[in-house]
Amino acid sequence: MIIFGIDPGIARVGWAVIKQEKGKQTPLFYGCITTEKETPLPDRLLSMHSELLKLFSKYHPDVLSLEELFFAKNEKTAIMVGEARGVVLLAAAQSRVPVVSYSPPSIKLAICGYGKAEKLQVQRMVTRLLNLKEIPKPDDTADALAIALTHAFSYKFKNKLL
C-alpha cells in the first residue's frame, strides 16, 4: 500500500510518501510545498492545489493520511489552515484518493506512545522508525511522515482485529 501523508498549512504543506508492505514501512519520497507570504491567498491556494495534483499523479497513492484541523489560539491562522486543508481534500477527491484523518494527539500516540509528546520526540521517532540518517526538514515534512506512519500502524492494527 502506498500512503501519502500531509501536514496541511498555508505557508508550508509537508508531504510524504511511504510504502507499507509486509508490516514494514519504507519512505519513498518526501518534501514540502511552500508559498510566499507576499503572494495573494487565492494564488497560494491555487499553487498548492496544482502541486498536490502533480504529486498524486506521480505517486498514485492508495490513501491520503491527513492531520485534522486543531483549534489554534490564533483564529486567523486556524482559518487559513482550514482553507489549505480544503484544497488538500479537493485535490484528493479530484485524484480519487481516499482520505483518512488523524488528530494531533492520535498521531503522537501512534508514533511515540504518548498523546502529548513534544514535537522533537515525534521527529526523533519518525527518524528512528524509518531508519533515516537525520530528522527531515522542515518540521512540516517530518510531521507528514508521522501522519503517514500513523495510518500504516492504524491500518495494520485494524487488519489484525479482522
ABEGO torsion letter per residue (X at the ends): XBBBBBBBBAABBBBBBBBBBGGBBBBABBBBBBBBAABBAAAAAAAAAAAAAAAAAAAGBABBBBBBBBBBABAAAAAAAAAAAAAAAAAAAAAGBBBBBBBAAAAAAAAAGBAABBAAAAAAAAAAAAGBABBBOBAAAAAAAAAAAAAAAAAAAAAAAX
